[in-house]
Structure formats: structure tokens, C-alpha cells
Amino acid sequence: MSEFKRIDPVSARALIAEGAAVVDIRDPQSYALGHIAGSAHLDNHSLPDFIAAADFDSPLIVTCYHGHSSQSAAAYLAHQGFSDVYSLDGGFEGWRGLFPGEVEASEPL
């Protein structure tokens, strides 16, 4: 069984440039207001479909608000069989502080 790793925003940015997927586990409203460009929203409702369609060997970065909740989610995804899972240190807030130009918003709910 694989374990998750923690990753800083600069290293995560490089990994994303190489093709890593990003999932955001914050609430839908927070995600809609702003998220890492290209990230997908993941919650209990979308999780089964996400797992069914996922590439378990591709790097996966999990983000939340500040990097705490994402550790539990990353551990869960590693336990589900993802081989290269990361929790983003500092979460979305850390990312937005370093890379404000790489944040996008969804359509209003």
C-alpha cells in the first residue's frame, strides 16, 4: 500500500507542469470562488466517479484550505490504490499567496 507525501507549492507547480492532477476538497462555494487552475472539485458525491475514472499511477495532488484536511484525504486516496499522492502544504491559501495568477474561479453557483 502506498502512503501519501507532503509537497510544497513550488514543487507542486513543477509536478503539475509534468502532468499531475489536482483535486480540491474544500466546500463547493469556496472552490467556485477560487481554486488552482485546472483542479477538479472532489467531495463525497463525486469521489466514486473520480476513483472509477482515475489513472492510479499518475501523480495526484490534494488541496484544501491550509493543508490539514488534505492530509487525511491524501491518505485515503493512497489507501484506495493511488500510487503517487501528495498533500499540498499550505493548501489553496498558500498556493494563492505564491501564484495568484494561477487561480481561477468557476461560474457562480
ChimeraX attribute file (.defattr): number of C-alpha atoms within 10 A of each C-alpha:
attribute: neighborCount
match mode: 1-to-1
recipient: residues
	/A:1	8
	/A:2	14
	/A:3	16
	/A:4	23
	/A:5	16
	/A:6	17
	/A:7	20
	/A:8	16
	/A:9	20
	/A:10	13
	/A:11	11
	/A:12	21
	/A:13	17
	/A:14	11
	/A:15	16
	/A:16	17
	/A:17	10
	/A:18	10
	/A:19	12
	/A:20	18
	/A:21	19
	/A:22	25
	/A:23	23
	/A:24	24
	/A:25	20
	/A:26	20
	/A:27	13
	/A:28	14
	/A:29	11
	/A:30	15
	/A:31	22
	/A:32	16
	/A:33	14
	/A:34	15
	/A:35	26
	/A:36	24
	/A:37	13
	/A:38	13
	/A:39	19
	/A:40	17
	/A:41	19
	/A:42	22
	/A:43	16
	/A:44	7
	/A:45	8
	/A:46	11
	/A:47	12
	/A:48	12
	/A:49	10
	/A:50	15
	/A:51	14
	/A:52	9
	/A:53	8
	/A:54	13
	/A:55	14
	/A:56	17
	/A:57	11
	/A:58	14
	/A:59	18
	/A:60	27
	/A:61	25
	/A:62	31
	/A:63	32
	/A:64	25
	/A:65	21
	/A:66	15
	/A:67	21
	/A:68	15
	/A:69	16
	/A:70	26
	/A:71	21
	/A:72	14
	/A:73	23
	/A:74	26
	/A:75	19
	/A:76	15
	/A:77	23
	/A:78	21
	/A:79	15
	/A:80	13
	/A:81	16
	/A:82	23
	/A:83	19
	/A:84	19
	/A:85	31
	/A:86	27
	/A:87	28
	/A:88	29
	/A:89	24
	/A:90	20
	/A:91	24
	/A:92	24
	/A:93	18
	/A:94	17
	/A:95	24
	/A:96	17
	/A:97	11
	/A:98	12
	/A:99	14
	/A:100	12
	/A:101	10
	/A:102	14
	/A:103	16
	/A:104	16
	/A:105	13
	/A:106	14
	/A:107	7
	/A:108	7
	/A:109	7
